[in-house]
Amino acid sequence: PIRYFRRERPRLADIEVWEEGEDIARHLLDRGGSITSVPAIPNSPEAMFDGNITTPFPAKWEIPPDLAVRRPEIVVDLGSHFWLQSFRILQALRGGFISYSIGNHQFDYSDGSANADGSTDWMTVREVLQKPFAKLPLENNPDNILVSPTHIHVERHPVDTPVKARFLRIAYDKTPRNMLASVYPFTELQAFGEGFQPEVTIESPLMDPQGTRTLTSIEWDAHVPSGTKLFLQTRTSQTKAAQTRYYNRLGEEVDSTFYARNLFDWKEDTAIPDGNLRGDIVTEELVGADASDWSLPYLVSGARITSPSPRNFVQVRLTLLSDDPDTAATVRSIRLNYSEPLADTFLGELTPTRVESLAVSQPFSLYIRPEFSAANAGFDGILLTAPDGMNLGKTTMLYAGSEGDLIGSADLDEFEVAAQLVPTGDDSLLVIFDPIGPGHDTDLLRLDFEGQLFSVGGMLQTFTRLQEGDVVWQQVDGGDASSAVDGNSLIVVGSQRDRQLLARFDLPAAFSPNGDGVNDVAELRFSVVLVGRSRAVGVDVYDLSGR
């Protein structure tokens, strides 16, 4: 017989919680993101991204019946690029029903790429069909809709594979019933993803080289695994500006008026004991109004800096790219190399700046005016780097003298400078000569050369150099180098009017590939213009019967 029996109640051994992931849309406004709508939403949208499902955002549109916009939309800028795996929208419920349905709508994303017409290139994640304003009981929701006991309607949209996204869009169809006014109590718009960001841009603080210096090159030490890339850019300015930011004790940014007065705890609606919530005041130095544009990307460590220099201030921007959420590049250090300026300034002016006939060789003249002080070392070379789609000829003449000598003289032979042309590629030209510096009787230099433009044009980057051991480079700034030249820049522009892509045909009248050794081979010569990237060119050959 059984004398004792013990029954143990089942006990919980383990609990696992699986979360959707980190909400990458949360607090997007703090990192420079934004939300816009068409038509405009009059109330503030911050509640959609605060991570709190108890703070609904009543998105309300007043839509006139004759409004040209037939598909209202909300566009969200996440403030950075992320790998997007799913996103969802949460709406408040009333009495177990969806208080207001968005109606038929679709969710789109974009990495910021543009179409040919300049509009944003959108990709659709999912289209959702619903009955606008339908009172859907909980048990009749479509499969993609889940309803929580807290009266929050959750609509989830997964992405088949992670996609690179910077922008999200909700576009919905209007029906006659919601044309005049629509109120949608959104509680949250959430986006989820994981892994390293596909694109990250970081800007350095404004740096002062402690005196006017010439930026020569930029170097970095980095680990760049397969599937990742990085590049750096620079910009410079002669002046700087200041921006002051105010923060409360919670670390939240406030405006100066809000900071100046006594603050209240808005959550509890009570006064703070010491009478205010003032936090830090931070003053940030920014580039001045005369700042240059960001340079073209530097792809190789040790690249020559192309931002205007010498300047008083410089800023560096780093961009990291990755095609794999599990892989990222790592930068350990960045170094800017300086030198003493070869001259206080170099002003350059090109003429002509407008090219009427593309793919045709034509003469150009480049005027360079150096301004020296006693401490400058001078220069012994000039380097030209053409914009994409331009070739530079290898025949040059260099002259030096006063402006009257180089502009008004019919015979320039007595002002010619003995110069050597150094072999370079078709898109560049380097001439070297005896050093010119302080005390040299030269106000202006003129470099004559040939060039062929095949594109819409761009900047003719110009540098001076001095070789005393290491080579030191200094950029030439576009400006009014000569009052007698109408240009004031180093930009060349193609203005061909017919917009034909092929030019300068050199074709045989006929050829006979019959193997008799006479006219069996034909050579076709032509130029491709106004094409920014490499493209395949097809040639169709017909016989005399048109086949």
URURQUI-V855166 format. One record per residue. N is the residue number from 1. RES is the residue in one letter. OMEGA is omega in whole degrees, 0 to 359 (* if undefined). Layout:
N|RES|OMEGA / N|RES|OMEGA
This chain:
1|P|179 / 2|I|180 / 3|R|182 / 4|Y|177 / 5|F|178 / 6|R|178 / 7|R|179 / 8|E|176 / 9|R|177 / 10|P|181 / 11|R|180 / 12|L|182 / 13|A|186 / 14|D|175 / 15|I|175 / 16|E|179 / 17|V|178 / 18|W|181 / 19|E|180 / 20|E|183 / 21|G|178 / 22|E|179 / 23|D|184 / 24|I|177 / 25|A|184 / 26|R|179 / 27|H|180 / 28|L|180 / 29|L|180 / 30|D|180 / 31|R|174 / 32|G|177 / 33|G|183 / 34|S|173 / 35|I|179 / 36|T|180 / 37|S|174 / 38|V|354 / 39|P|183 / 40|A|174 / 41|I|185 / 42|P|183 / 43|N|188 / 44|S|185 / 45|P|187 / 46|E|184 / 47|A|179 / 48|M|188 / 49|F|183 / 50|D|180 / 51|G|183 / 52|N|184 / 53|I|179 / 54|T|179 / 55|T|182 / 56|P|177 / 57|F|181 / 58|P|179 / 59|A|185 / 60|K|176 / 61|W|169 / 62|E|190 / 63|I|177 / 64|P|183 / 65|P|183 / 66|D|182 / 67|L|181 / 68|A|180 / 69|V|182 / 70|R|178 / 71|R|179 / 72|P|184 / 73|E|170 / 74|I|180 / 75|V|183 / 76|V|172 / 77|D|183 / 78|L|180 / 79|G|177 / 80|S|178 / 81|H|179 / 82|F|167 / 83|W|184 / 84|L|178 / 85|Q|175 / 86|S|169 / 87|F|185 / 88|R|179 / 89|I|181 / 90|L|179 / 91|Q|177 / 92|A|177 / 93|L|175 / 94|R|177 / 95|G|178 / 96|G|179 / 97|F|172 / 98|I|187 / 99|S|176 / 100|Y|178 / 101|S|176 / 102|I|185 / 103|G|178 / 104|N|183 / 105|H|178 / 106|Q|179 / 107|F|181 / 108|D|174 / 109|Y|177 / 110|S|174 / 111|D|180 / 112|G|179 / 113|S|183 / 114|A|172 / 115|N|182 / 116|A|181 / 117|D|178 / 118|G|180 / 119|S|181 / 120|T|179 / 121|D|183 / 122|W|173 / 123|M|183 / 124|T|175 / 125|V|184 / 126|R|172 / 127|E|183 / 128|V|179 / 129|L|177 / 130|Q|174 / 131|K|182 / 132|P|177 / 133|F|179 / 134|A|176 / 135|K|185 / 136|L|174 / 137|P|187 / 138|L|186 / 139|E|182 / 140|N|179 / 141|N|175 / 142|P|185 / 143|D|184 / 144|N|183 / 145|I|175 / 146|L|180 / 147|V|181 / 148|S|178 / 149|P|182 / 150|T|177 / 151|H|173 / 152|I|178 / 153|H|185 / 154|V|179 / 155|E|188 / 156|R|181 / 157|H|178 / 158|P|176 / 159|V|185 / 160|D|176 / 161|T|181 / 162|P|181 / 163|V|178 / 164|K|185 / 165|A|171 / 166|R|184 / 167|F|173 / 168|L|179 / 169|R|170 / 170|I|178 / 171|A|184 / 172|Y|179 / 173|D|174 / 174|K|174 / 175|T|181 / 176|P|184 / 177|R|182 / 178|N|181 / 179|M|187 / 180|L|181 / 181|A|180 / 182|S|177 / 183|V|181 / 184|Y|183 / 185|P|175 / 186|F|171 / 187|T|178 / 188|E|165 / 189|L|188 / 190|Q|176 / 191|A|186 / 192|F|176 / 193|G|180 / 194|E|180 / 195|G|176 / 196|F|179 / 197|Q|181 / 198|P|180 / 199|E|179 / 200|V|177 / 201|T|182 / 202|I|178 / 203|E|179 / 204|S|168 / 205|P|176 / 206|L|184 / 207|M|179 / 208|D|180 / 209|P|178 / 210|Q|181 / 211|G|180 / 212|T|181 / 213|R|175 / 214|T|175 / 215|L|183 / 216|T|183 / 217|S|179 / 218|I|181 / 219|E|175 / 220|W|176 / 221|D|187 / 222|A|172 / 223|H|185 / 224|V|180 / 225|P|176 / 226|S|182 / 227|G|178 / 228|T|178 / 229|K|170 / 230|L|172 / 231|F|180 / 232|L|176 / 233|Q|177 / 234|T|167 / 235|R|185 / 236|T|177 / 237|S|177 / 238|Q|181 / 239|T|177 / 240|K|177 / 241|A|181 / 242|A|177 / 243|Q|182 / 244|T|179 / 245|R|182 / 246|Y|182 / 247|Y|171 / 248|N|185 / 249|R|177 / 250|L|181 / 251|G|180 / 252|E|181 / 253|E|178 / 254|V|179 / 255|D|186 / 256|S|179 / 257|T|179 / 258|F|181 / 259|Y|187 / 260|A|184 / 261|R|175 / 262|N|183 / 263|L|177 / 264|F|173 / 265|D|186 / 266|W|179 / 267|K|182 / 268|E|181 / 269|D|178 / 270|T|179 / 271|A|175 / 272|I|185 / 273|P|182 / 274|D|172 / 275|G|179 / 276|N|179 / 277|L|186 / 278|R|174 / 279|G|184 / 280|D|168 / 281|I|184 / 282|V|177 / 283|T|183 / 284|E|177 / 285|E|180 / 286|L|175 / 287|V|181 / 288|G|181 / 289|A|180 / 290|D|183 / 291|A|176 / 292|S|171 / 293|D|174 / 294|W|182 / 295|S|168 / 296|L|185 / 297|P|170 / 298|Y|187 / 299|L|184 / 300|V|177 / 301|S|184 / 302|G|181 / 303|A|177 / 304|R|181 / 305|I|184 / 306|T|176 / 307|S|180 / 308|P|183 / 309|S|8 / 310|P|176 / 311|R|182 / 312|N|186 / 313|F|181 / 314|V|177 / 315|Q|182 / 316|V|175 / 317|R|180 / 318|L|176 / 319|T|179 / 320|L|182 / 321|L|178 / 322|S|176 / 323|D|185 / 324|D|180 / 325|P|183 / 326|D|184 / 327|T|179 / 328|A|174 / 329|A|181 / 330|T|178 / 331|V|181 / 332|R|181 / 333|S|175 / 334|I|183 / 335|R|173 / 336|L|179 / 337|N|183 / 338|Y|169 / 339|S|173 / 340|E|184 / 341|P|176 / 342|L|175 / 343|A|177 / 344|D|176 / 345|T|167 / 346|F|175 / 347|L|180 / 348|G|181 / 349|E|184 / 350|L|173 / 351|T|354 / 352|P|177 / 353|T|181 / 354|R|182 / 355|V|183 / 356|E|184 / 357|S|180 / 358|L|177 / 359|A|179 / 360|V|179 / 361|S|180 / 362|Q|183 / 363|P|174 / 364|F|173 / 365|S|178 / 366|L|179 / 367|Y|180 / 368|I|179 / 369|R|176 / 370|P|173 / 371|E|187 / 372|F|162 / 373|S|188 / 374|A|184 / 375|A|183 / 376|N|183 / 377|A|184 / 378|G|184 / 379|F|182 / 380|D|180 / 381|G|177 / 382|I|178 / 383|L|174 / 384|L|174 / 385|T|187 / 386|A|172 / 387|P|177 / 388|D|178 / 389|G|177 / 390|M|175 / 391|N|178 / 392|L|179 / 393|G|184 / 394|K|174 / 395|T|183 / 396|T|171 / 397|M|181 / 398|L|181 / 399|Y|179 / 400|A|180 / 401|G|175 / 402|S|179 / 403|E|178 / 404|G|179 / 405|D|190 / 406|L|181 / 407|I|188 / 408|G|185 / 409|S|176 / 410|A|181 / 411|D|183 / 412|L|187 / 413|D|184 / 414|E|179 / 415|F|182 / 416|E|179 / 417|V|177 / 418|A|184 / 419|A|179 / 420|Q|178 / 421|L|181 / 422|V|181 / 423|P|176 / 424|T|177 / 425|G|181 / 426|D|184 / 427|D|180 / 428|S|183 / 429|L|181 / 430|L|175 / 431|V|178 / 432|I|186 / 433|F|177 / 434|D|185 / 435|P|174 / 436|I|184 / 437|G|179 / 438|P|181 / 439|G|179 / 440|H|184 / 441|D|181 / 442|T|175 / 443|D|189 / 444|L|173 / 445|L|177 / 446|R|179 / 447|L|177 / 448|D|180 / 449|F|178 / 450|E|178 / 451|G|175 / 452|Q|179 / 453|L|179 / 454|F|187 / 455|S|178 / 456|V|175 / 457|G|182 / 458|G|184 / 459|M|170 / 460|L|183 / 461|Q|186 / 462|T|180 / 463|F|167 / 464|T|182 / 465|R|173 / 466|L|180 / 467|Q|172 / 468|E|193 / 469|G|174 / 470|D|178 / 471|V|177 / 472|V|182 / 473|W|173 / 474|Q|183 / 475|Q|174 / 476|V|179 / 477|D|174 / 478|G|181 / 479|G|184 / 480|D|180 / 481|A|180 / 482|S|180 / 483|S|182 / 484|A|182 / 485|V|181 / 486|D|181 / 487|G|178 / 488|N|180 / 489|S|176 / 490|L|182 / 491|I|176 / 492|V|187 / 493|V|174 / 494|G|184 / 495|S|178 / 496|Q|190 / 497|R|186 / 498|D|176 / 499|R|176 / 500|Q|183 / 501|L|180 / 502|L|183 / 503|A|175 / 504|R|179 / 505|F|172 / 506|D|187 / 507|L|175 / 508|P|179 / 509|A|179 / 510|A|172 / 511|F|188 / 512|S|181 / 513|P|182 / 514|N|175 / 515|G|181 / 516|D|178 / 517|G|181 / 518|V|179 / 519|N|179 / 520|D|185 / 521|V|177 / 522|A|177 / 523|E|181 / 524|L|179 / 525|R|176 / 526|F|180 / 527|S|176 / 528|V|184 / 529|V|176 / 530|L|177 / 531|V|187 / 532|G|182 / 533|R|179 / 534|S|179 / 535|R|176 / 536|A|178 / 537|V|179 / 538|G|179 / 539|V|176 / 540|D|181 / 541|V|182 / 542|Y|173 / 543|D|186 / 544|L|178 / 545|S|178 / 546|G|179 / 547|R|*
